[in-house]
Every structure is written in C-alpha cells, then in structure tokens.
Amino acid sequence: MAEIKIAVTNKDIASCWEAMFLLRPMLKEEDFIKKIKKMQEEGYTLLYILENDKTIAVAGYRFFTMLYCGKMLYIDDLSTLENYRGKGYATILLNYIYDIAKQEKCSSLQLDSGYTRTGAHKLYYKEDFIINAFHFNKQL
C-alpha cells in the first residue's frame, strides 16, 4: 500500500516538484520551496506518495471557515505523474484527506479545477463532488 507523507523538509518539498509542475506549469523551480514554505506558514499542508524513492503523487490542502459553508478543507493541489495516473493514487490521497476533514469536523471538502481538466473531473464526479458555483478571478 502507498505510504502518504507530509512534506516538511526542503528535500521533501523539492521531491514534489515534478508532480506539482504538471499541475502548475507557471511555477519556477527555483522559487518552489520558498513558495511552499510561505504557504505552510499560512496553514498549507503538502502530502506526497513515494514509490521506489520517487514522488509520484502530491496533494496540498488548508482549512478555511466561511459564512456560506462553515469550516471546510480546501484542496489547493492534487496531481499524479503521468506514468502513474489511473492507478488509484489520487483516490488514496483523497481518502486520506477525507479522514482529516472528518477529524477536524469540517462541513465540506472543496476544490477548484480548470475547465479543461476533464480527466480530473471524472475522478471528482466518481468521488461524489458536485459543481455548485462558478469561480471568478480578477487579476490585479
């Protein structure tokens, strides 16, 4: 069974780069550790799965409390290396995150997903996520 770890050290975080870059190609590798460390100061947790000493899947999350939904666990990132997709690693991470959300007494688990990520959408539908809003963004 896959072992889920929390990325804490710079080495742990750096090992997550390849899987994260597939999801976030706008990132620069030289800024990655610094950005993750800053996010961790703000409550972000980065999970990863190792197979044969290689990080093959990652998930990042944080907690929010909002008026419309109460306490939620928000999934910022969920990505698996292409050669490992379809083998259940994202589901393993999601199940782990579900347990955390329940332990923390969250009323919901939420995420945003780009409209072109149809493969990810299939997973989210299979996991009983629903689309309940449009996400609007204004660049400043």
Backbone as CSV, one residue per row, in Angstrom:
resi,resn,N_x,N_y,N_z,CA_x,CA_y,CA_z,C_x,C_y,C_z
1,MET,0.841,-1.189,0.000,0.000,0.000,0.000,0.882,1.247,0.000
2,ALA,0.414,2.269,-0.667,1.157,3.523,-0.770,1.227,4.209,0.589
3,GLU,2.402,4.737,0.887,2.584,5.478,2.129,2.498,6.968,1.837
4,ILE,1.638,7.649,2.583,1.468,9.092,2.422,2.346,9.780,3.447
5,LYS,3.103,10.765,2.986,3.994,11.529,3.859,3.643,13.005,3.759
6,ILE,4.053,13.751,4.776,3.891,15.206,4.780,5.246,15.816,4.442
7,ALA,5.264,16.678,3.436,6.498,17.347,3.027,6.806,18.463,4.017
8,VAL,7.912,18.311,4.735,8.308,19.296,5.735,9.675,19.875,5.397
9,THR,10.629,19.014,5.133,11.982,19.482,4.856,12.090,20.006,3.424
10,ASN,13.147,20.762,3.183,13.385,21.248,1.822,13.521,20.084,0.840
11,LYS,14.159,19.003,1.281,14.318,17.825,0.424,12.957,17.204,0.095
12,ASP,12.073,17.083,1.105,10.721,16.557,0.875,9.982,17.416,-0.150
13,ILE,10.033,18.718,0.075,9.313,19.651,-0.806,9.879,19.580,-2.218
14,ALA,11.187,19.588,-2.342,11.822,19.523,-3.670,11.419,18.254,-4.409
15,SER,11.230,17.163,-3.667,10.844,15.901,-4.324,9.454,15.990,-4.956
16,CYS,8.661,16.945,-4.545,7.291,17.112,-5.053,7.229,17.951,-6.325
17,TRP,8.348,18.539,-6.710,8.366,19.482,-7.824,7.793,18.899,-9.118
18,GLU,8.244,17.743,-9.538,7.842,17.205,-10.846,6.329,17.001,-10.929
19,ALA,5.743,16.398,-9.915,4.293,16.172,-9.921,3.532,17.489,-9.838
20,MET,4.030,18.425,-9.048,3.344,19.711,-8.915,3.448,20.524,-10.202
21,PHE,4.591,20.464,-10.857,4.791,21.228,-12.092,3.817,20.792,-13.185
22,LEU,3.431,19.518,-13.217,2.437,19.060,-14.189,1.114,19.800,-14.014
23,LEU,0.782,20.090,-12.768,-0.464,20.801,-12.462,-0.289,22.313,-12.550
24,ARG,0.870,22.802,-12.173,1.132,24.248,-12.071,2.346,24.638,-12.922
25,PRO,2.218,24.581,-14.262,3.379,24.838,-15.125,3.867,26.283,-15.092
26,MET,3.124,27.167,-14.464,3.560,28.557,-14.365,4.623,28.748,-13.285
27,LEU,4.822,27.738,-12.440,5.793,27.835,-11.356,7.221,27.767,-11.878
28,LYS,8.108,28.406,-11.145,9.537,28.324,-11.432,10.177,27.450,-10.351
29,GLU,10.962,26.496,-10.773,11.541,25.538,-9.831,12.371,26.226,-8.747
30,GLU,13.091,27.290,-9.130,13.945,27.963,-8.150,13.150,28.675,-7.041
31,ASP,11.859,28.919,-7.275,11.003,29.572,-6.273,10.114,28.591,-5.515
32,PHE,10.112,27.331,-5.923,9.139,26.360,-5.427,9.212,26.152,-3.908
33,ILE,10.365,25.845,-3.397,10.482,25.576,-1.960,10.073,26.801,-1.152
34,LYS,10.539,27.960,-1.558,10.214,29.207,-0.845,8.699,29.444,-0.817
35,LYS,8.029,29.222,-1.959,6.574,29.420,-2.016,5.843,28.426,-1.121
36,ILE,6.268,27.167,-1.169,5.618,26.157,-0.319,5.827,26.502,1.149
37,LYS,7.032,26.901,1.537,7.309,27.278,2.934,6.411,28.445,3.370
38,LYS,6.242,29.425,2.496,5.363,30.568,2.807,3.919,30.089,2.980
39,MET,3.475,29.224,2.084,2.115,28.685,2.184,1.944,27.868,3.463
40,GLN,2.979,27.125,3.844,2.911,26.346,5.078,2.744,27.266,6.289
41,GLU,3.371,28.426,6.265,3.180,29.412,7.336,1.719,29.859,7.419
42,GLU,1.023,29.789,6.289,-0.382,30.194,6.209,-1.341,29.024,6.394
43,GLY,-0.818,27.839,6.764,-1.667,26.694,7.065,-1.739,25.608,6.005
44,TYR,-0.969,25.728,4.954,-0.952,24.752,3.866,-0.204,23.493,4.296
45,THR,-0.725,22.332,3.927,-0.055,21.057,4.145,0.149,20.385,2.794
46,LEU,1.367,19.940,2.537,1.699,19.267,1.280,1.940,17.792,1.573
47,LEU,1.106,16.947,0.979,1.232,15.495,1.107,1.891,14.947,-0.148
48,TYR,2.572,13.796,0.008,3.144,13.152,-1.168,3.214,11.647,-0.970
49,ILE,3.213,10.943,-2.091,3.360,9.486,-2.098,4.660,9.148,-2.814
50,LEU,5.471,8.329,-2.155,6.723,7.847,-2.738,6.550,6.428,-3.249
51,GLU,7.162,6.152,-4.387,7.271,4.784,-4.883,8.686,4.624,-5.422
52,ASN,9.412,3.674,-4.900,10.812,3.470,-5.284,11.623,4.770,-5.181
53,ASP,11.462,5.462,-4.058,12.178,6.710,-3.758,11.872,7.847,-4.732
54,LYS,10.738,7.773,-5.419,10.319,8.841,-6.333,8.935,9.323,-5.914
55,THR,8.773,10.637,-5.815,7.454,11.191,-5.517,6.598,11.075,-6.770
56,ILE,5.478,10.377,-6.641,4.642,10.117,-7.811,3.296,10.830,-7.764
57,ALA,2.890,11.296,-6.577,1.617,11.992,-6.451,1.709,12.968,-5.284
58,VAL,1.009,14.099,-5.430,1.019,15.133,-4.394,-0.394,15.671,-4.185
59,ALA,-0.607,16.199,-3.004,-1.858,16.897,-2.704,-1.542,17.966,-1.666
60,GLY,-2.110,19.132,-1.853,-1.945,20.216,-0.892,-3.300,20.709,-0.452
61,TYR,-3.422,21.008,0.843,-4.702,21.460,1.368,-4.506,22.448,2.505
62,ARG,-5.592,23.112,2.865,-5.641,24.019,4.018,-7.078,24.117,4.506
63,PHE,-7.247,24.685,5.662,-8.581,24.846,6.251,-9.019,26.301,6.154
64,PHE,-10.323,26.490,5.925,-10.952,27.811,5.933,-12.283,27.706,6.667
65,THR,-12.701,28.790,7.239,-14.068,28.905,7.732,-14.697,30.068,6.984
66,MET,-15.849,29.804,6.363,-16.531,30.831,5.578,-18.001,30.853,5.964
67,LEU,-18.613,32.001,5.813,-20.014,32.149,6.210,-20.938,31.209,5.459
68,TYR,-20.697,31.020,4.180,-21.643,30.230,3.377,-21.564,28.728,3.643
69,CYS,-20.455,28.254,4.228,-20.326,26.801,4.366,-19.752,26.336,5.698
70,GLY,-19.347,27.244,6.541,-18.717,26.838,7.788,-17.277,26.418,7.556
71,LYS,-16.793,25.496,8.375,-15.408,25.048,8.263,-15.271,24.066,7.105
72,MET,-14.275,24.330,6.256,-14.027,23.460,5.105,-12.559,23.096,5.032
73,LEU,-12.300,21.996,4.384,-10.951,21.656,3.965,-10.907,21.943,2.473
74,TYR,-10.002,22.806,2.075,-9.866,23.194,0.674,-8.635,22.521,0.082
75,ILE,-8.827,21.802,-1.008,-7.724,21.159,-1.716,-7.193,22.140,-2.756
76,ASP,-5.981,22.604,-2.519,-5.321,23.521,-3.455,-4.785,22.769,-4.669
77,ASP,-4.203,21.606,-4.423,-3.445,20.900,-5.454,-3.653,19.398,-5.322
78,LEU,-3.768,18.726,-6.453,-3.823,17.270,-6.498,-3.280,16.853,-7.860
79,SER,-2.143,16.143,-7.858,-1.501,15.818,-9.126,-0.732,14.513,-9.008
80,THR,-0.752,13.753,-10.085,-0.025,12.487,-10.177,0.824,12.506,-11.442
81,LEU,2.036,11.978,-11.360,2.873,11.877,-12.553,2.143,11.081,-13.627
82,GLU,2.321,11.473,-14.867,1.553,10.891,-15.965,1.657,9.372,-16.037
83,ASN,2.829,8.807,-15.844,3.006,7.352,-15.939,2.319,6.584,-14.807
84,TYR,1.863,7.285,-13.789,1.237,6.640,-12.632,-0.262,6.932,-12.544
85,ARG,-0.778,7.696,-13.486,-2.201,8.033,-13.473,-3.046,6.806,-13.761
86,GLY,-4.259,6.794,-13.220,-5.174,5.683,-13.431,-4.899,4.486,-12.540
87,LYS,-3.999,4.642,-11.579,-3.637,3.533,-10.698,-4.139,3.739,-9.270
88,GLY,-4.948,4.788,-9.063,-5.586,4.981,-7.766,-4.862,5.866,-6.778
89,TYR,-3.751,6.476,-7.172,-3.003,7.296,-6.221,-3.768,8.553,-5.792
90,ALA,-4.447,9.206,-6.713,-5.233,10.386,-6.349,-6.362,9.993,-5.397
91,THR,-6.972,8.856,-5.625,-8.032,8.381,-4.727,-7.470,8.080,-3.344
92,ILE,-6.287,7.508,-3.279,-5.646,7.253,-1.983,-5.443,8.574,-1.243
93,LEU,-4.939,9.581,-1.946,-4.747,10.890,-1.316,-6.079,11.494,-0.891
94,LEU,-7.090,11.408,-1.745,-8.397,11.948,-1.397,-8.978,11.261,-0.165
95,ASN,-8.874,9.948,-0.089,-9.394,9.233,1.087,-8.673,9.665,2.360
96,TYR,-7.382,9.870,2.270,-6.608,10.355,3.408,-7.106,11.743,3.825
97,ILE,-7.330,12.594,2.841,-7.806,13.950,3.105,-9.229,13.933,3.676
98,TYR,-10.091,13.027,3.174,-11.438,12.898,3.744,-11.364,12.618,5.234
99,ASP,-10.484,11.707,5.619,-10.341,11.364,7.034,-9.893,12.565,7.860
100,ILE,-8.965,13.345,7.326,-8.511,14.547,8.026,-9.663,15.532,8.198
101,ALA,-10.437,15.737,7.128,-11.567,16.672,7.189,-12.581,16.232,8.234
102,LYS,-12.838,14.952,8.312,-13.776,14.440,9.317,-13.224,14.635,10.724
103,GLN,-11.951,14.335,10.927,-11.320,14.516,12.235,-11.364,15.974,12.676
104,GLU,-11.232,16.871,11.725,-11.238,18.309,12.014,-12.644,18.899,12.028
105,LYS,-13.647,18.041,11.879,-15.053,18.441,11.932,-15.410,19.501,10.881
106,CYS,-14.915,19.266,9.678,-15.252,20.144,8.548,-16.640,19.780,8.029
107,SER,-17.354,20.774,7.545,-18.665,20.518,6.963,-18.581,20.178,5.483
108,SER,-17.438,20.490,4.858,-17.287,20.166,3.439,-15.816,20.105,3.055
109,LEU,-15.610,19.509,1.897,-14.307,19.453,1.258,-14.498,20.116,-0.095
110,GLN,-13.654,21.080,-0.442,-13.873,21.838,-1.667,-12.576,21.970,-2.459
111,LEU,-12.734,22.188,-3.755,-11.599,22.429,-4.641,-12.091,23.151,-5.882
112,ASP,-11.167,23.743,-6.592,-11.420,24.314,-7.912,-10.637,23.478,-8.910
113,SER,-11.176,23.338,-10.118,-10.491,22.582,-11.156,-10.695,23.291,-12.490
114,GLY,-9.620,23.459,-13.215,-9.695,24.116,-14.515,-10.668,23.409,-15.449
115,TYR,-11.357,24.164,-16.256,-12.415,23.609,-17.105,-11.905,22.617,-18.143
116,THR,-10.610,22.621,-18.440,-10.068,21.690,-19.435,-9.580,20.381,-18.821
117,ARG,-9.600,20.262,-17.507,-9.041,19.077,-16.834,-10.086,17.969,-16.716
118,THR,-10.559,17.502,-17.849,-11.664,16.541,-17.858,-11.316,15.214,-17.193
119,GLY,-10.069,14.794,-17.274,-9.671,13.564,-16.582,-9.828,13.697,-15.078
120,ALA,-9.416,14.837,-14.540,-9.588,15.095,-13.109,-11.067,15.182,-12.762
121,HIS,-11.847,15.779,-13.643,-13.283,15.927,-13.368,-13.957,14.559,-13.229
122,LYS,-13.552,13.616,-14.050,-14.113,12.258,-13.938,-13.861,11.692,-12.542
123,LEU,-12.663,11.901,-12.031,-12.341,11.439,-10.681,-13.228,12.142,-9.656
124,TYR,-13.382,13.449,-9.775,-14.177,14.194,-8.794,-15.648,13.774,-8.821
125,TYR,-16.185,13.547,-10.006,-17.569,13.043,-10.092,-17.679,11.665,-9.447
126,LYS,-16.697,10.797,-9.723,-16.693,9.454,-9.137,-16.639,9.533,-7.607
127,GLU,-15.979,10.556,-7.095,-15.843,10.744,-5.648,-16.988,11.581,-5.062
128,ASP,-18.045,11.780,-5.839,-19.267,12.471,-5.395,-19.115,13.975,-5.156
129,PHE,-18.139,14.599,-5.802,-18.089,16.059,-5.799,-19.157,16.564,-6.763
130,ILE,-19.673,17.737,-6.496,-20.617,18.376,-7.405,-20.105,19.768,-7.757
131,ILE,-20.556,20.267,-8.886,-20.246,21.642,-9.258,-21.351,22.504,-8.660
132,ASN,-20.967,23.415,-7.759,-22.004,24.226,-7.130,-21.769,25.719,-7.268
133,ALA,-20.751,26.130,-8.046,-20.508,27.564,-8.203,-19.588,27.803,-9.389
134,PHE,-19.564,29.035,-9.847,-18.556,29.498,-10.771,-17.481,30.174,-9.924
135,HIS,-16.254,30.023,-10.314,-15.162,30.711,-9.616,-14.736,31.878,-10.495
136,PHE,-14.843,33.098,-9.978,-14.458,34.291,-10.709,-13.100,34.770,-10.218
137,ASN,-12.323,35.338,-11.124,-10.972,35.774,-10.800,-10.706,37.086,-11.516
138,LYS,-10.190,38.061,-10.794,-9.763,39.326,-11.410,-8.307,39.525,-11.077
139,GLN,-7.474,39.529,-12.088,-6.036,39.728,-11.893,-5.753,41.180,-11.521
140,LEU,-4.881,41.375,-10.578,-4.505,42.735,-10.146,-3.061,43.029,-10.472
